[in-house]
Amino acid sequence: MIAIGVDIGGTFIKVGLVNEKGKVIDRGKIETIKDNPKTCLENVSKVILELIKKNKVKVSGVGIGMPGLLNNGTLIESSNLKPWLGTNIASVINKNTHIKVAISNDANVAALGEATFGAAKSANNVILLTLGTGIGGGIIINKKIYDGNKGQGAELGHVVISLDGEKCGCGRNGCLETFASARALIRQAIKEMELNKKSYMWKLVDNNLDNVDASTPFKAEKHSDKSAKKVIDNYVKYLSQGILNYCNIFRPEIVLLSGGVALQKANLTNKVNKYLKDHYYGLKGAEKVIVKTSTLGYDTGVIGAACLILLK
Ligand code: BGC
């Protein structure tokens, strides 16, 4: 069986042809057109049809992971794709491609992918955080994805870490998303670069702030750049405090990180695990939680979305 997985992100949309073993056979990637869902979904549909034609395969359906709250395929709330509100993504893609479509929250499908083919396969209780444009959360309790009321999942990025924090796209102030998403990391890096024109981060981006991405401070830190270290220490502190909150609610065995920032792998998790070791409630005697990056890595979202079809 082969399915299409579509991972809709705030910046890019990834599309993949996924087989029943959870392997991506071929893939495509396009930019997200934030202010024009119709054209953007037409582009997605074209990529889907091209992949099918190019690989001469028959697919069983299209699975989509979508950031935000959904109700029967319609986006009803979103922090980063407001112009898409009210769009029935599933039915638009179905109309364009004439292929069966299933859709769910992007972090929930990422958790489904990791539980089926990745790092959560052998664990019972897992929290997955996607660290991209926003922060999403998937919760696995006793091997089952927690769906929430009417499949609305959980919104772990919109948990307030500091009441005096910056305004979040969801309308509240100081959500974890405003401190620990890839976008927040980039914003903090730019702020520090502006304060320190000698930071190595400037060299890495050819003196162009548009080139700053989530890897910039991590790369600069390896060159003993003090500004980069400050950005990362601050980032790790807030991300870890968020994780500690989830640990106190769910006591998971592992916390999985996926999305752009998680591509830093051990560079990130070593620091987070150290922070947790020093601050975990029940340090002495309690089962420890381990923070890891998702094993499906770059493909977590696409494979997870395809699982909506493959597991039916
Ligand atoms: C949205 C979530 C989504 C996450 C990651 C958040 O802003 O509210 O639904 O899972 O971003 O894309």
Residues whose N, C-alpha, C, O or C-beta is under 5 A from the ligand:
A	BS01	BGC	P67 G68 L69 S79 N80 D106 A107 G134 I135 G136 G137 G157
